[in-house]
Amino acid sequence: MIHHCCHLMTLYIDDEDMIVLYVPKFRQYGIQVLDGGSSYIEIKYCPWCGSKLPESLRDRWLEELEKLGLEFGSPEIPEKYKTDLWWNTGD
Ligand SMILES: [Zn+2]
């Protein structure tokens, strides 16, 4: 279970009707683009408490997959790379 910077961030991320989202596999926060797709715009600071959010791991994620010879969207991507299990050791 990840701890977000503040109560409001946690509240809004847990609320599926809100446009703020958290992508566990990339440790990335974003604002949804309401075009019916799954795009979002990354945010680097919390809109409510102003905290700097943790560095996104998206580039590292892509590097890890590259090492496995896999590409973004490949059906062979191991389960742990679909969640935060590949970086979040639980502490
Ligand atoms: Zn916050």
PDB file of the backbone (N, CA, C, O) and the ligand in Angstrom, with CONECT records:
HET     ZN  A 101       1
ATOM      1  N   MET A   1       0.845  -1.199   0.000  1.00  0.00           N
ATOM      2  CA  MET A   1       0.000   0.000   0.000  1.00  0.00           C
ATOM      3  C   MET A   1       0.875   1.241   0.000  1.00  0.00           C
ATOM      4  O   MET A   1       1.727   1.426   0.869  1.00  0.00           O
ATOM      5  N   ILE A   2       0.649   2.072  -0.979  1.00  0.00           N
ATOM      6  CA  ILE A   2       1.462   3.278  -1.104  1.00  0.00           C
ATOM      7  C   ILE A   2       0.864   4.424  -0.291  1.00  0.00           C
ATOM      8  O   ILE A   2      -0.354   4.572  -0.191  1.00  0.00           O
ATOM      9  N   HIS A   3       1.752   5.225   0.283  1.00  0.00           N
ATOM     10  CA  HIS A   3       1.296   6.403   1.005  1.00  0.00           C
ATOM     11  C   HIS A   3       1.441   7.620   0.119  1.00  0.00           C
ATOM     12  O   HIS A   3       2.541   7.952  -0.323  1.00  0.00           O
ATOM     13  N   HIS A   4       0.342   8.274  -0.136  1.00  0.00           N
ATOM     14  CA  HIS A   4       0.400   9.482  -0.933  1.00  0.00           C
ATOM     15  C   HIS A   4       0.729  10.659  -0.019  1.00  0.00           C
ATOM     16  O   HIS A   4       0.733  10.531   1.206  1.00  0.00           O
ATOM     17  N   CYS A   5       1.005  11.809  -0.640  1.00  0.00           N
ATOM     18  CA  CYS A   5       1.500  12.958   0.121  1.00  0.00           C
ATOM     19  C   CYS A   5       0.513  13.502   1.149  1.00  0.00           C
ATOM     20  O   CYS A   5       0.930  13.994   2.198  1.00  0.00           O
ATOM     21  N   CYS A   6      -0.782  13.423   0.868  1.00  0.00           N
ATOM     22  CA  CYS A   6      -1.738  14.010   1.803  1.00  0.00           C
ATOM     23  C   CYS A   6      -3.090  13.318   1.700  1.00  0.00           C
ATOM     24  O   CYS A   6      -3.334  12.526   0.789  1.00  0.00           O
ATOM     25  N   HIS A   7      -3.940  13.625   2.627  1.00  0.00           N
ATOM     26  CA  HIS A   7      -5.268  13.039   2.715  1.00  0.00           C
ATOM     27  C   HIS A   7      -6.099  13.286   1.444  1.00  0.00           C
ATOM     28  O   HIS A   7      -6.773  12.381   0.954  1.00  0.00           O
ATOM     29  N   LEU A   8      -6.043  14.515   0.918  1.00  0.00           N
ATOM     30  CA  LEU A   8      -6.844  14.835  -0.263  1.00  0.00           C
ATOM     31  C   LEU A   8      -6.385  14.050  -1.489  1.00  0.00           C
ATOM     32  O   LEU A   8      -7.204  13.559  -2.266  1.00  0.00           O
ATOM     33  N   MET A   9      -5.082  13.940  -1.651  1.00  0.00           N
ATOM     34  CA  MET A   9      -4.559  13.165  -2.774  1.00  0.00           C
ATOM     35  C   MET A   9      -5.079  11.728  -2.686  1.00  0.00           C
ATOM     36  O   MET A   9      -5.566  11.181  -3.675  1.00  0.00           O
ATOM     37  N   THR A  10      -4.976  11.134  -1.529  1.00  0.00           N
ATOM     38  CA  THR A  10      -5.443   9.760  -1.335  1.00  0.00           C
ATOM     39  C   THR A  10      -6.939   9.662  -1.641  1.00  0.00           C
ATOM     40  O   THR A  10      -7.391   8.742  -2.324  1.00  0.00           O
ATOM     41  N   LEU A  11      -7.681  10.613  -1.131  1.00  0.00           N
ATOM     42  CA  LEU A  11      -9.130  10.638  -1.317  1.00  0.00           C
ATOM     43  C   LEU A  11      -9.495  10.704  -2.803  1.00  0.00           C
ATOM     44  O   LEU A  11     -10.349   9.953  -3.275  1.00  0.00           O
ATOM     45  N   TYR A  12      -8.843  11.603  -3.526  1.00  0.00           N
ATOM     46  CA  TYR A  12      -9.195  11.803  -4.929  1.00  0.00           C
ATOM     47  C   TYR A  12      -8.695  10.674  -5.818  1.00  0.00           C
ATOM     48  O   TYR A  12      -9.348  10.325  -6.802  1.00  0.00           O
ATOM     49  N   ILE A  13      -7.563  10.110  -5.488  1.00  0.00           N
ATOM     50  CA  ILE A  13      -7.066   8.995  -6.283  1.00  0.00           C
ATOM     51  C   ILE A  13      -7.969   7.776  -6.103  1.00  0.00           C
ATOM     52  O   ILE A  13      -8.202   7.023  -7.049  1.00  0.00           O
ATOM     53  N   ASP A  14      -8.466   7.590  -4.910  1.00  0.00           N
ATOM     54  CA  ASP A  14      -9.359   6.459  -4.655  1.00  0.00           C
ATOM     55  C   ASP A  14     -10.737   6.652  -5.278  1.00  0.00           C
ATOM     56  O   ASP A  14     -11.487   5.689  -5.439  1.00  0.00           O
ATOM     57  N   ASP A  15     -11.069   7.883  -5.625  1.00  0.00           N
ATOM     58  CA  ASP A  15     -12.375   8.183  -6.189  1.00  0.00           C
ATOM     59  C   ASP A  15     -12.304   8.113  -7.721  1.00  0.00           C
ATOM     60  O   ASP A  15     -11.667   8.954  -8.355  1.00  0.00           O
ATOM     61  N   GLU A  16     -12.954   7.118  -8.301  1.00  0.00           N
ATOM     62  CA  GLU A  16     -12.848   6.910  -9.749  1.00  0.00           C
ATOM     63  C   GLU A  16     -13.528   7.998 -10.567  1.00  0.00           C
ATOM     64  O   GLU A  16     -13.316   8.084 -11.776  1.00  0.00           O
ATOM     65  N   ASP A  17     -14.335   8.823  -9.928  1.00  0.00           N
ATOM     66  CA  ASP A  17     -14.987   9.911 -10.649  1.00  0.00           C
ATOM     67  C   ASP A  17     -14.087  11.144 -10.763  1.00  0.00           C
ATOM     68  O   ASP A  17     -14.415  12.100 -11.466  1.00  0.00           O
ATOM     69  N   MET A  18     -12.964  11.108 -10.071  1.00  0.00           N
ATOM     70  CA  MET A  18     -12.072  12.262 -10.114  1.00  0.00           C
ATOM     71  C   MET A  18     -11.049  12.094 -11.225  1.00  0.00           C
ATOM     72  O   MET A  18     -10.675  10.973 -11.567  1.00  0.00           O
ATOM     73  N   ILE A  19     -10.598  13.204 -11.785  1.00  0.00           N
ATOM     74  CA  ILE A  19      -9.695  13.122 -12.928  1.00  0.00           C
ATOM     75  C   ILE A  19      -8.234  12.954 -12.529  1.00  0.00           C
ATOM     76  O   ILE A  19      -7.368  12.779 -13.386  1.00  0.00           O
ATOM     77  N   VAL A  20      -7.960  13.008 -11.227  1.00  0.00           N
ATOM     78  CA  VAL A  20      -6.570  12.794 -10.815  1.00  0.00           C
ATOM     79  C   VAL A  20      -6.358  11.293 -10.656  1.00  0.00           C
ATOM     80  O   VAL A  20      -7.211  10.586 -10.119  1.00  0.00           O
ATOM     81  N   LEU A  21      -5.217  10.821 -11.128  1.00  0.00           N
ATOM     82  CA  LEU A  21      -4.978   9.389 -11.033  1.00  0.00           C
ATOM     83  C   LEU A  21      -3.539   9.092 -10.645  1.00  0.00           C
ATOM     84  O   LEU A  21      -2.660   9.950 -10.717  1.00  0.00           O
ATOM     85  N   TYR A  22      -3.332   7.863 -10.235  1.00  0.00           N
ATOM     86  CA  TYR A  22      -2.017   7.388  -9.859  1.00  0.00           C
ATOM     87  C   TYR A  22      -1.780   6.090 -10.625  1.00  0.00           C
ATOM     88  O   TYR A  22      -2.626   5.195 -10.623  1.00  0.00           O
ATOM     89  N   VAL A  23      -0.627   5.996 -11.278  1.00  0.00           N
ATOM     90  CA  VAL A  23      -0.290   4.796 -12.043  1.00  0.00           C
ATOM     91  C   VAL A  23       0.813   4.047 -11.299  1.00  0.00           C
ATOM     92  O   VAL A  23       1.984   4.417 -11.384  1.00  0.00           O
ATOM     93  N   PRO A  24       0.438   2.993 -10.570  1.00  0.00           N
ATOM     94  CA  PRO A  24       1.394   2.313  -9.701  1.00  0.00           C
ATOM     95  C   PRO A  24       2.641   1.810 -10.429  1.00  0.00           C
ATOM     96  O   PRO A  24       3.749   1.943  -9.908  1.00  0.00           O
ATOM     97  N   LYS A  25       2.481   1.235 -11.624  1.00  0.00           N
ATOM     98  CA  LYS A  25       3.644   0.649 -12.298  1.00  0.00           C
ATOM     99  C   LYS A  25       4.689   1.693 -12.661  1.00  0.00           C
ATOM    100  O   LYS A  25       5.876   1.378 -12.751  1.00  0.00           O
ATOM    101  N   PHE A  26       4.256   2.941 -12.873  1.00  0.00           N
ATOM    102  CA  PHE A  26       5.202   4.019 -13.207  1.00  0.00           C
ATOM    103  C   PHE A  26       5.483   4.939 -12.019  1.00  0.00           C
ATOM    104  O   PHE A  26       6.294   5.859 -12.122  1.00  0.00           O
ATOM    105  N   ARG A  27       4.811   4.689 -10.890  1.00  0.00           N
ATOM    106  CA  ARG A  27       4.862   5.610  -9.747  1.00  0.00           C
ATOM    107  C   ARG A  27       4.624   7.048 -10.247  1.00  0.00           C
ATOM    108  O   ARG A  27       5.372   7.972  -9.926  1.00  0.00           O
ATOM    109  N   GLN A  28       3.571   7.195 -11.031  1.00  0.00           N
ATOM    110  CA  GLN A  28       3.333   8.456 -11.705  1.00  0.00           C
ATOM    111  C   GLN A  28       1.937   8.985 -11.384  1.00  0.00           C
ATOM    112  O   GLN A  28       0.967   8.230 -11.320  1.00  0.00           O
ATOM    113  N   TYR A  29       1.861  10.291 -11.184  1.00  0.00           N
ATOM    114  CA  TYR A  29       0.587  10.949 -10.911  1.00  0.00           C
ATOM    115  C   TYR A  29       0.175  11.740 -12.139  1.00  0.00           C
ATOM    116  O   TYR A  29       1.017  12.295 -12.845  1.00  0.00           O
ATOM    117  N   GLY A  30      -1.117  11.786 -12.386  1.00  0.00           N
ATOM    118  CA  GLY A  30      -1.547  12.516 -13.568  1.00  0.00           C
ATOM    119  C   GLY A  30      -2.971  13.012 -13.494  1.00  0.00           C
ATOM    120  O   GLY A  30      -3.746  12.668 -12.602  1.00  0.00           O
ATOM    121  N   ILE A  31      -3.275  13.834 -14.473  1.00  0.00           N
ATOM    122  CA  ILE A  31      -4.625  14.350 -14.672  1.00  0.00           C
ATOM    123  C   ILE A  31      -5.143  13.703 -15.951  1.00  0.00           C
ATOM    124  O   ILE A  31      -4.513  13.797 -17.005  1.00  0.00           O
ATOM    125  N   GLN A  32      -6.271  13.059 -15.853  1.00  0.00           N
ATOM    126  CA  GLN A  32      -6.839  12.375 -17.015  1.00  0.00           C
ATOM    127  C   GLN A  32      -7.227  13.341 -18.112  1.00  0.00           C
ATOM    128  O   GLN A  32      -7.706  14.446 -17.856  1.00  0.00           O
ATOM    129  N   VAL A  33      -7.010  12.896 -19.354  1.00  0.00           N
ATOM    130  CA  VAL A  33      -7.486  13.629 -20.518  1.00  0.00           C
ATOM    131  C   VAL A  33      -8.843  13.022 -20.860  1.00  0.00           C
ATOM    132  O   VAL A  33      -8.943  11.828 -21.142  1.00  0.00           O
ATOM    133  N   LEU A  34      -9.879  13.846 -20.834  1.00  0.00           N
ATOM    134  CA  LEU A  34     -11.234  13.315 -20.965  1.00  0.00           C
ATOM    135  C   LEU A  34     -11.669  13.149 -22.423  1.00  0.00           C
ATOM    136  O   LEU A  34     -12.672  13.712 -22.863  1.00  0.00           O
ATOM    137  N   ASP A  35     -10.883  12.357 -23.154  1.00  0.00           N
ATOM    138  CA  ASP A  35     -11.198  12.115 -24.562  1.00  0.00           C
ATOM    139  C   ASP A  35     -11.701  10.686 -24.776  1.00  0.00           C
ATOM    140  O   ASP A  35     -11.810  10.205 -25.904  1.00  0.00           O
ATOM    141  N   GLY A  36     -12.003  10.028 -23.660  1.00  0.00           N
ATOM    142  CA  GLY A  36     -12.518   8.668 -23.761  1.00  0.00           C
ATOM    143  C   GLY A  36     -11.420   7.614 -23.765  1.00  0.00           C
ATOM    144  O   GLY A  36     -11.701   6.422 -23.636  1.00  0.00           O
ATOM    145  N   GLY A  37     -10.171   8.044 -23.914  1.00  0.00           N
ATOM    146  CA  GLY A  37      -9.041   7.117 -23.900  1.00  0.00           C
ATOM    147  C   GLY A  37      -8.411   7.065 -22.531  1.00  0.00           C
ATOM    148  O   GLY A  37      -9.012   7.482 -21.541  1.00  0.00           O
ATOM    149  N   SER A  38      -7.190   6.546 -22.476  1.00  0.00           N
ATOM    150  CA  SER A  38      -6.550   6.384 -21.179  1.00  0.00           C
ATOM    151  C   SER A  38      -5.379   7.349 -20.994  1.00  0.00           C
ATOM    152  O   SER A  38      -4.536   7.146 -20.120  1.00  0.00           O
ATOM    153  N   SER A  39      -5.327   8.407 -21.822  1.00  0.00           N
ATOM    154  CA  SER A  39      -4.202   9.334 -21.681  1.00  0.00           C
ATOM    155  C   SER A  39      -4.343  10.202 -20.450  1.00  0.00           C
ATOM    156  O   SER A  39      -5.440  10.453 -19.950  1.00  0.00           O
ATOM    157  N   TYR A  40      -3.192  10.649 -19.982  1.00  0.00           N
ATOM    158  CA  TYR A  40      -3.168  11.563 -18.857  1.00  0.00           C
ATOM    159  C   TYR A  40      -1.935  12.436 -18.977  1.00  0.00           C
ATOM    160  O   TYR A  40      -0.980  12.117 -19.684  1.00  0.00           O
ATOM    161  N   ILE A  41      -1.989  13.541 -18.267  1.00  0.00           N
ATOM    162  CA  ILE A  41      -0.866  14.471 -18.250  1.00  0.00           C
ATOM    163  C   ILE A  41      -0.190  14.335 -16.900  1.00  0.00           C
ATOM    164  O   ILE A  41      -0.835  14.457 -15.858  1.00  0.00           O
ATOM    165  N   GLU A  42       1.099  14.084 -16.921  1.00  0.00           N
ATOM    166  CA  GLU A  42       1.809  13.887 -15.666  1.00  0.00           C
ATOM    167  C   GLU A  42       1.841  15.164 -14.836  1.00  0.00           C
ATOM    168  O   GLU A  42       1.996  16.262 -15.369  1.00  0.00           O
ATOM    169  N   ILE A  43       1.692  15.003 -13.520  1.00  0.00           N
ATOM    170  CA  ILE A  43       1.882  16.141 -12.629  1.00  0.00           C
ATOM    171  C   ILE A  43       3.056  15.841 -11.704  1.00  0.00           C
ATOM    172  O   ILE A  43       3.253  14.697 -11.296  1.00  0.00           O
ATOM    173  N   LYS A  44       3.820  16.853 -11.381  1.00  0.00           N
ATOM    174  CA  LYS A  44       5.015  16.653 -10.576  1.00  0.00           C
ATOM    175  C   LYS A  44       4.867  17.174  -9.153  1.00  0.00           C
ATOM    176  O   LYS A  44       5.670  16.867  -8.272  1.00  0.00           O
ATOM    177  N   TYR A  45       3.819  17.970  -8.949  1.00  0.00           N
ATOM    178  CA  TYR A  45       3.539  18.499  -7.612  1.00  0.00           C
ATOM    179  C   TYR A  45       2.081  18.230  -7.268  1.00  0.00           C
ATOM    180  O   TYR A  45       1.221  18.230  -8.149  1.00  0.00           O
ATOM    181  N   CYS A  46       1.806  18.005  -6.007  1.00  0.00           N
ATOM    182  CA  CYS A  46       0.438  17.783  -5.579  1.00  0.00           C
ATOM    183  C   CYS A  46      -0.344  19.091  -5.679  1.00  0.00           C
ATOM    184  O   CYS A  46       0.098  20.118  -5.165  1.00  0.00           O
ATOM    185  N   PRO A  47      -1.514  19.057  -6.343  1.00  0.00           N
ATOM    186  CA  PRO A  47      -2.312  20.286  -6.484  1.00  0.00           C
ATOM    187  C   PRO A  47      -2.881  20.776  -5.147  1.00  0.00           C
ATOM    188  O   PRO A  47      -3.286  21.934  -5.049  1.00  0.00           O
ATOM    189  N   TRP A  48      -2.921  19.937  -4.133  1.00  0.00           N
ATOM    190  CA  TRP A  48      -3.546  20.312  -2.873  1.00  0.00           C
ATOM    191  C   TRP A  48      -2.549  20.725  -1.806  1.00  0.00           C
ATOM    192  O   TRP A  48      -2.705  21.770  -1.175  1.00  0.00           O
ATOM    193  N   CYS A  49      -1.528  19.910  -1.602  1.00  0.00           N
ATOM    194  CA  CYS A  49      -0.589  20.265  -0.530  1.00  0.00           C
ATOM    195  C   CYS A  49       0.710  20.845  -1.080  1.00  0.00           C
ATOM    196  O   CYS A  49       1.523  21.365  -0.316  1.00  0.00           O
ATOM    197  N   GLY A  50       0.915  20.766  -2.386  1.00  0.00           N
ATOM    198  CA  GLY A  50       2.102  21.366  -2.988  1.00  0.00           C
ATOM    199  C   GLY A  50       3.371  20.537  -2.876  1.00  0.00           C
ATOM    200  O   GLY A  50       4.437  20.980  -3.306  1.00  0.00           O
ATOM    201  N   SER A  51       3.273  19.338  -2.303  1.00  0.00           N
ATOM    202  CA  SER A  51       4.463  18.491  -2.174  1.00  0.00           C
ATOM    203  C   SER A  51       4.997  18.095  -3.537  1.00  0.00           C
ATOM    204  O   SER A  51       4.241  17.900  -4.489  1.00  0.00           O
ATOM    205  N   LYS A  52       6.323  17.978  -3.613  1.00  0.00           N
ATOM    206  CA  LYS A  52       6.928  17.428  -4.816  1.00  0.00           C
ATOM    207  C   LYS A  52       6.630  15.929  -4.792  1.00  0.00           C
ATOM    208  O   LYS A  52       6.893  15.258  -3.794  1.00  0.00           O
ATOM    209  N   LEU A  53       6.090  15.413  -5.871  1.00  0.00           N
ATOM    210  CA  LEU A  53       5.737  13.999  -5.925  1.00  0.00           C
ATOM    211  C   LEU A  53       6.981  13.175  -6.262  1.00  0.00           C
ATOM    212  O   LEU A  53       7.938  13.701  -6.830  1.00  0.00           O
ATOM    213  N   PRO A  54       6.970  11.885  -5.915  1.00  0.00           N
ATOM    214  CA  PRO A  54       8.158  11.070  -6.209  1.00  0.00           C
ATOM    215  C   PRO A  54       8.456  11.034  -7.707  1.00  0.00           C
ATOM    216  O   PRO A  54       7.555  11.112  -8.542  1.00  0.00           O
ATOM    217  N   GLU A  55       9.719  10.917  -8.012  1.00  0.00           N
ATOM    218  CA  GLU A  55      10.172  10.860  -9.404  1.00  0.00           C
ATOM    219  C   GLU A  55       9.472   9.699 -10.127  1.00  0.00           C
ATOM    220  O   GLU A  55       9.402   8.587  -9.604  1.00  0.00           O
ATOM    221  N   SER A  56       8.967   9.965 -11.305  1.00  0.00           N
ATOM    222  CA  SER A  56       8.321   8.905 -12.085  1.00  0.00           C
ATOM    223  C   SER A  56       9.341   7.835 -12.477  1.00  0.00           C
ATOM    224  O   SER A  56      10.496   8.144 -12.770  1.00  0.00           O
ATOM    225  N   LEU A  57       8.903   6.579 -12.479  1.00  0.00           N
ATOM    226  CA  LEU A  57       9.786   5.477 -12.839  1.00  0.00           C
ATOM    227  C   LEU A  57       9.510   4.966 -14.251  1.00  0.00           C
ATOM    228  O   LEU A  57       9.924   3.868 -14.623  1.00  0.00           O
ATOM    229  N   ARG A  58       8.805   5.781 -15.023  1.00  0.00           N
ATOM    230  CA  ARG A  58       8.396   5.340 -16.355  1.00  0.00           C
ATOM    231  C   ARG A  58       9.596   4.970 -17.243  1.00  0.00           C
ATOM    232  O   ARG A  58       9.576   3.950 -17.931  1.00  0.00           O
ATOM    233  N   ASP A  59      10.640   5.814 -17.218  1.00  0.00           N
ATOM    234  CA  ASP A  59      11.810   5.520 -18.048  1.00  0.00           C
ATOM    235  C   ASP A  59      12.487   4.243 -17.597  1.00  0.00           C
ATOM    236  O   ASP A  59      12.924   3.435 -18.416  1.00  0.00           O
ATOM    237  N   ARG A  60      12.571   4.062 -16.258  1.00  0.00           N
ATOM    238  CA  ARG A  60      13.196   2.846 -15.732  1.00  0.00           C
ATOM    239  C   ARG A  60      12.369   1.617 -16.117  1.00  0.00           C
ATOM    240  O   ARG A  60      12.912   0.560 -16.440  1.00  0.00           O
ATOM    241  N   TRP A  61      11.067   1.776 -16.076  1.00  0.00           N
ATOM    242  CA  TRP A  61      10.157   0.693 -16.467  1.00  0.00           C
ATOM    243  C   TRP A  61      10.443   0.256 -17.907  1.00  0.00           C
ATOM    244  O   TRP A  61      10.541  -0.934 -18.209  1.00  0.00           O
ATOM    245  N   LEU A  62      10.573   1.257 -18.787  1.00  0.00           N
ATOM    246  CA  LEU A  62      10.841   0.951 -20.195  1.00  0.00           C
ATOM    247  C   LEU A  62      12.207   0.295 -20.371  1.00  0.00           C
ATOM    248  O   LEU A  62      12.372  -0.599 -21.200  1.00  0.00           O
ATOM    249  N   GLU A  63      13.192   0.748 -19.580  1.00  0.00           N
ATOM    250  CA  GLU A  63      14.525   0.140 -19.635  1.00  0.00           C
ATOM    251  C   GLU A  63      14.480  -1.320 -19.204  1.00  0.00           C
ATOM    252  O   GLU A  63      15.078  -2.191 -19.836  1.00  0.00           O
ATOM    253  N   GLU A  64      13.753  -1.570 -18.104  1.00  0.00           N
ATOM    254  CA  GLU A  64      13.630  -2.946 -17.590  1.00  0.00           C
ATOM    255  C   GLU A  64      13.019  -3.860 -18.661  1.00  0.00           C
ATOM    256  O   GLU A  64      13.474  -4.984 -18.875  1.00  0.00           O
ATOM    257  N   LEU A  65      12.002  -3.356 -19.310  1.00  0.00           N
ATOM    258  CA  LEU A  65      11.342  -4.175 -20.337  1.00  0.00           C
ATOM    259  C   LEU A  65      12.269  -4.410 -21.518  1.00  0.00           C
ATOM    260  O   LEU A  65      12.289  -5.488 -22.112  1.00  0.00           O
ATOM    261  N   GLU A  66      13.035  -3.376 -21.844  1.00  0.00           N
ATOM    262  CA  GLU A  66      13.978  -3.486 -22.946  1.00  0.00           C
ATOM    263  C   GLU A  66      14.994  -4.589 -22.667  1.00  0.00           C
ATOM    264  O   GLU A  66      15.364  -5.355 -23.557  1.00  0.00           O
ATOM    265  N   LYS A  67      15.442  -4.653 -21.399  1.00  0.00           N
ATOM    266  CA  LYS A  67      16.389  -5.696 -20.996  1.00  0.00           C
ATOM    267  C   LYS A  67      15.798  -7.080 -21.203  1.00  0.00           C
ATOM    268  O   LYS A  67      16.517  -8.038 -21.488  1.00  0.00           O
ATOM    269  N   LEU A  68      14.478  -7.176 -21.057  1.00  0.00           N
ATOM    270  CA  LEU A  68      13.786  -8.456 -21.238  1.00  0.00           C
ATOM    271  C   LEU A  68      13.431  -8.695 -22.703  1.00  0.00           C
ATOM    272  O   LEU A  68      12.854  -9.722 -23.062  1.00  0.00           O
ATOM    273  N   GLY A  69      13.792  -7.718 -23.540  1.00  0.00           N
ATOM    274  CA  GLY A  69      13.497  -7.832 -24.961  1.00  0.00           C
ATOM    275  C   GLY A  69      12.026  -7.599 -25.280  1.00  0.00           C
ATOM    276  O   GLY A  69      11.515  -8.069 -26.297  1.00  0.00           O
ATOM    277  N   LEU A  70      11.354  -6.865 -24.394  1.00  0.00           N
ATOM    278  CA  LEU A  70       9.925  -6.628 -24.593  1.00  0.00           C
ATOM    279  C   LEU A  70       9.662  -5.162 -24.911  1.00  0.00           C
ATOM    280  O   LEU A  70      10.462  -4.280 -24.597  1.00  0.00           O
ATOM    281  N   GLU A  71       8.537  -4.935 -25.534  1.00  0.00           N
ATOM    282  CA  GLU A  71       8.145  -3.571 -25.862  1.00  0.00           C
ATOM    283  C   GLU A  71       6.891  -3.181 -25.105  1.00  0.00           C
ATOM    284  O   GLU A  71       6.155  -4.030 -24.602  1.00  0.00           O
ATOM    285  N   PHE A  72       6.667  -1.892 -25.036  1.00  0.00           N
ATOM    286  CA  PHE A  72       5.456  -1.349 -24.436  1.00  0.00           C
ATOM    287  C   PHE A  72       4.243  -2.008 -25.103  1.00  0.00           C
ATOM    288  O   PHE A  72       4.124  -2.010 -26.328  1.00  0.00           O
ATOM    289  N   GLY A  73       3.354  -2.560 -24.290  1.00  0.00           N
ATOM    290  CA  GLY A  73       2.134  -3.151 -24.840  1.00  0.00           C
ATOM    291  C   GLY A  73       2.270  -4.611 -25.242  1.00  0.00           C
ATOM    292  O   GLY A  73       1.299  -5.235 -25.671  1.00  0.00           O
ATOM    293  N   SER A  74       3.483  -5.158 -25.103  1.00  0.00           N
ATOM    294  CA  SER A  74       3.672  -6.579 -25.433  1.00  0.00           C
ATOM    295  C   SER A  74       2.823  -7.466 -24.530  1.00  0.00           C
ATOM    296  O   SER A  74       2.710  -7.197 -23.334  1.00  0.00           O
ATOM    297  N   PRO A  75       2.227  -8.515 -25.082  1.00  0.00           N
ATOM    298  CA  PRO A  75       1.410  -9.417 -24.252  1.00  0.00           C
ATOM    299  C   PRO A  75       2.257 -10.255 -23.297  1.00  0.00           C
ATOM    300  O   PRO A  75       1.724 -10.880 -22.380  1.00  0.00           O
ATOM    301  N   GLU A  76       3.565 -10.270 -23.505  1.00  0.00           N
ATOM    302  CA  GLU A  76       4.429 -11.094 -22.653  1.00  0.00           C
ATOM    303  C   GLU A  76       4.993 -10.353 -21.446  1.00  0.00           C
ATOM    304  O   GLU A  76       5.826 -10.903 -20.726  1.00  0.00           O
ATOM    305  N   ILE A  77       4.571  -9.153 -21.217  1.00  0.00           N
ATOM    306  CA  ILE A  77       5.055  -8.389 -20.063  1.00  0.00           C
ATOM    307  C   ILE A  77       4.687  -9.118 -18.772  1.00  0.00           C
ATOM    308  O   ILE A  77       3.509  -9.374 -18.523  1.00  0.00           O
ATOM    309  N   PRO A  78       5.695  -9.459 -17.939  1.00  0.00           N
ATOM    310  CA  PRO A  78       5.410 -10.169 -16.687  1.00  0.00           C
ATOM    311  C   PRO A  78       4.440  -9.393 -15.793  1.00  0.00           C
ATOM    312  O   PRO A  78       4.426  -8.162 -15.800  1.00  0.00           O
ATOM    313  N   GLU A  79       3.639 -10.117 -15.035  1.00  0.00           N
ATOM    314  CA  GLU A  79       2.616  -9.519 -14.180  1.00  0.00           C
ATOM    315  C   GLU A  79       3.151  -8.403 -13.281  1.00  0.00           C
ATOM    316  O   GLU A  79       2.503  -7.370 -13.110  1.00  0.00           O
ATOM    317  N   LYS A  80       4.340  -8.618 -12.707  1.00  0.00           N
ATOM    318  CA  LYS A  80       4.834  -7.627 -11.743  1.00  0.00           C
ATOM    319  C   LYS A  80       5.061  -6.249 -12.372  1.00  0.00           C
ATOM    320  O   LYS A  80       5.043  -5.232 -11.679  1.00  0.00           O
ATOM    321  N   TYR A  81       5.276  -6.228 -13.694  1.00  0.00           N
ATOM    322  CA  TYR A  81       5.468  -4.939 -14.360  1.00  0.00           C
ATOM    323  C   TYR A  81       4.149  -4.229 -14.670  1.00  0.00           C
ATOM    324  O   TYR A  81       4.131  -3.091 -15.140  1.00  0.00           O
ATOM    325  N   LYS A  82       3.047  -4.930 -14.395  1.00  0.00           N
ATOM    326  CA  LYS A  82       1.740  -4.295 -14.586  1.00  0.00           C
ATOM    327  C   LYS A  82       1.267  -3.622 -13.303  1.00  0.00           C
ATOM    328  O   LYS A  82       0.250  -2.929 -13.292  1.00  0.00           O
ATOM    329  N   THR A  83       2.003  -3.829 -12.240  1.00  0.00           N
ATOM    330  CA  THR A  83       1.660  -3.234 -10.947  1.00  0.00           C
ATOM    331  C   THR A  83       2.916  -2.541 -10.406  1.00  0.00           C
ATOM    332  O   THR A  83       3.880  -2.325 -11.139  1.00  0.00           O
ATOM    333  N   ASP A  84       2.892  -2.200  -9.125  1.00  0.00           N
ATOM    334  CA  ASP A  84       4.094  -1.577  -8.544  1.00  0.00           C
ATOM    335  C   ASP A  84       5.046  -2.614  -7.930  1.00  0.00           C
ATOM    336  O   ASP A  84       6.024  -2.257  -7.274  1.00  0.00           O
ATOM    337  N   LEU A  85       4.748  -3.895  -8.153  1.00  0.00           N
ATOM    338  CA  LEU A  85       5.566  -4.942  -7.510  1.00  0.00           C
ATOM    339  C   LEU A  85       7.026  -4.924  -7.931  1.00  0.00           C
ATOM    340  O   LEU A  85       7.888  -5.367  -7.173  1.00  0.00           O
ATOM    341  N   TRP A  86       7.319  -4.425  -9.119  1.00  0.00           N
ATOM    342  CA  TRP A  86       8.704  -4.456  -9.600  1.00  0.00           C
ATOM    343  C   TRP A  86       9.582  -3.421  -8.903  1.00  0.00           C
ATOM    344  O   TRP A  86      10.806  -3.553  -8.906  1.00  0.00           O
ATOM    345  N   TRP A  87       8.968  -2.378  -8.297  1.00  0.00           N
ATOM    346  CA  TRP A  87       9.803  -1.386  -7.593  1.00  0.00           C
ATOM    347  C   TRP A  87       9.429  -1.232  -6.123  1.00  0.00           C
ATOM    348  O   TRP A  87      10.265  -0.838  -5.310  1.00  0.00           O
ATOM    349  N   ASN A  88       8.182  -1.540  -5.776  1.00  0.00           N
ATOM    350  CA  ASN A  88       7.716  -1.310  -4.414  1.00  0.00           C
ATOM    351  C   ASN A  88       7.936  -2.556  -3.567  1.00  0.00           C
ATOM    352  O   ASN A  88       7.226  -3.553  -3.699  1.00  0.00           O
ATOM    353  N   THR A  89       8.925  -2.475  -2.704  1.00  0.00           N
ATOM    354  CA  THR A  89       9.259  -3.662  -1.917  1.00  0.00           C
ATOM    355  C   THR A  89       8.467  -3.700  -0.620  1.00  0.00           C
ATOM    356  O   THR A  89       8.671  -4.581   0.215  1.00  0.00           O
ATOM    357  N   GLY A  90       7.577  -2.758  -0.456  1.00  0.00           N
ATOM    358  CA  GLY A  90       6.649  -2.840   0.657  1.00  0.00           C
ATOM    359  C   GLY A  90       7.057  -2.140   1.936  1.00  0.00           C
ATOM    360  O   GLY A  90       6.396  -2.300   2.961  1.00  0.00           O
ATOM    361  N   ASP A  91       8.131  -1.368   1.898  1.00  0.00           N
ATOM    362  CA  ASP A  91       8.509  -0.675   3.135  1.00  0.00           C
ATOM    363  C   ASP A  91       8.052   0.773   3.120  1.00  0.00           C
ATOM    364  O   ASP A  91       8.286   1.505   4.083  1.00  0.00           O
TER     365      ASP A  91
HETATM  366 ZN    ZN A 101      -0.644  16.275  -1.374  1.00  0.00          ZN2+
END
